[in-house]
Amino acid sequence: MPDDDKDAEPYAPMRCMECGREMVLINAIEDWTMPVIGFERHAYMCSACGAIEKRTVFSKQAKEKHEAEIAAALAPRIVPAAVEKQPTAKGFFGRFLAKIRGQ
């Protein structure tokens, strides 16, 4: 049995329920009302008759994006070690005192 999955398209185009022509994605919004992250509400418009259809779909990319954002938020922040700052001399009198102190 040959492996035809390599040559197959990654997705099948949406077809219009009225005329059967290909539909174009015109809007995609994340759906926060679902109990699982990754669902989106898509709106499609028919390229021939102009009919609009709305569908809820699962987007693996949206789920992975949210998981990456959560991991980044929970990751410990790297804080550079504190650098000891020497007081800077200000003005003539400050520079004079700094020289006396040996700084």
Summary of the structure (lengths in Angstrom):
residues: 103
radius of gyration: 30.4
end to end distance: 82.4
largest distance: 91.9
contacts: 177
relative contact order: 0.13
helix: 28%
strand: 24%
